[in-house]
Amino acid sequence: MPRKRKSKIERVRTYLLSGKKLTPKSALTRFGTMRLAAIIHVLRTSFNMNIETDTSKKYATYSLVS
């Protein structure tokens, strides 16, 4: 029986819970998603995760607030 793959939301959630930061470019290469902001929105609303957005550069960097 084949194993079920994790969804992109679950994979991004696991990645952030490990304490790492995530940018749209790294999300594209790691998870194959171009909709990182939408995934972050779902994590904030459905999972009540406290995710910080750093927009000091030309792109957003997301990290979990500890």
C-alpha positions as CSV (number, residue, x, y, z in Angstrom):
1,M,0.0,0.0,0.0
2,P,1.5,3.4,-1.0
3,R,2.1,5.9,1.7
4,K,0.1,9.1,1.7
5,R,2.2,12.2,1.1
6,K,1.8,15.2,3.4
7,S,0.0,18.2,2.0
8,K,2.0,21.4,1.3
9,I,0.3,23.0,4.4
10,E,1.5,20.2,6.6
11,R,5.0,20.3,5.2
12,V,5.3,24.1,5.7
13,R,3.9,23.8,9.2
14,T,6.4,21.1,10.1
15,Y,9.2,23.2,8.6
16,L,8.2,26.3,10.6
17,L,7.8,24.3,13.8
18,S,11.4,23.1,13.5
19,G,12.4,26.7,14.0
20,K,13.5,27.6,10.5
21,K,12.7,30.7,8.4
22,L,10.9,30.5,5.1
23,T,10.9,32.8,2.1
24,P,8.7,32.4,-1.1
25,K,11.8,31.3,-3.1
26,S,12.8,28.7,-0.6
27,A,9.2,27.5,-0.4
28,L,9.2,27.1,-4.2
29,T,12.3,25.0,-4.2
30,R,11.6,22.9,-1.1
31,F,7.8,22.4,-1.4
32,G,6.9,23.4,-5.0
33,T,4.4,26.0,-3.9
34,M,4.1,29.5,-5.3
35,R,1.3,30.4,-2.9
36,L,3.2,30.6,0.4
37,A,1.2,33.7,1.6
38,A,-2.0,31.7,1.2
39,I,-0.5,28.8,3.2
40,I,0.7,31.1,5.9
41,H,-2.9,32.6,6.1
42,V,-4.3,29.1,6.6
43,L,-1.8,28.3,9.3
44,R,-2.6,31.5,11.1
45,T,-6.4,31.1,11.0
46,S,-7.0,27.3,11.1
47,F,-4.0,26.3,13.2
48,N,-3.8,29.4,15.3
49,M,0.0,29.6,14.7
50,N,1.8,32.8,15.7
51,I,3.8,33.5,12.5
52,E,6.0,36.6,12.2
53,T,6.4,38.3,8.8
54,D,9.5,40.3,8.2
55,T,9.1,42.6,5.2
56,S,12.2,44.7,5.6
57,K,13.6,43.3,2.4
58,K,11.9,43.2,-1.0
59,Y,10.4,39.8,-0.1
60,A,8.7,38.4,3.0
61,T,10.4,36.1,5.4
62,Y,8.2,34.0,7.7
63,S,9.1,32.5,11.0
64,L,7.4,31.1,14.0
65,V,7.3,33.4,17.1
66,S,8.5,31.5,20.1
